[in-house]
Amino acid sequence: MRSALDVPPDDFNEFEKDLVANVREHGWSCNAIMAENDSLSFSYTIGFQKTLGHPELIVFSLNGKVAHGVFWDMFRAIRDGREFPIGQRVQGIFNGADAMLLPVAMHHYREHLLSARWFYVNEDCPCLQLIWPDPKGRFPWEPGADERFADSQIDLSPTGWRNLLS
């Protein structure tokens, strides 16, 4: 897969140069987007696919530093051979709380993964949404999930979270 690592940096702006430098040095970069108006904050990786052959990751409503730390832990784990199952509860990502990874539908890429799309020369690379549970361990689609927490994450999955109930 082509990436910005393969393109001469002559026309890169400072943000793009920093992003590419991070991927070259660390194997990946994190882009944190602050909440504005009615939108939620989110963070996503750039470089997991190029460096590890693993889909990029996106998570909503976590502090940017927290998301960066979680992504670093996952990067190291994947690099060291850990596989994270898709669509199943996963332990060891959030201090004692389960997490789940679900595919992101490509129609969400333009809105949420702009820098990743730029990095991969406008090719859509695979991406997984990292979903966290409410304080009682329930995911947004599960019966009894705390709506305050469910509303802090956008459903980017191809089939919709409600279809996970069956």
Beta strands, then each sheet from edge to edge (+ up, - down):
strand 1: 29-33
strand 2: 42-46
strand 3: 56-60
strand 4: 90-94
strand 5: 97-103
strand 6: 127-131
sheet 1: 1+ 2- 3+ 6+ 5- 4+
end
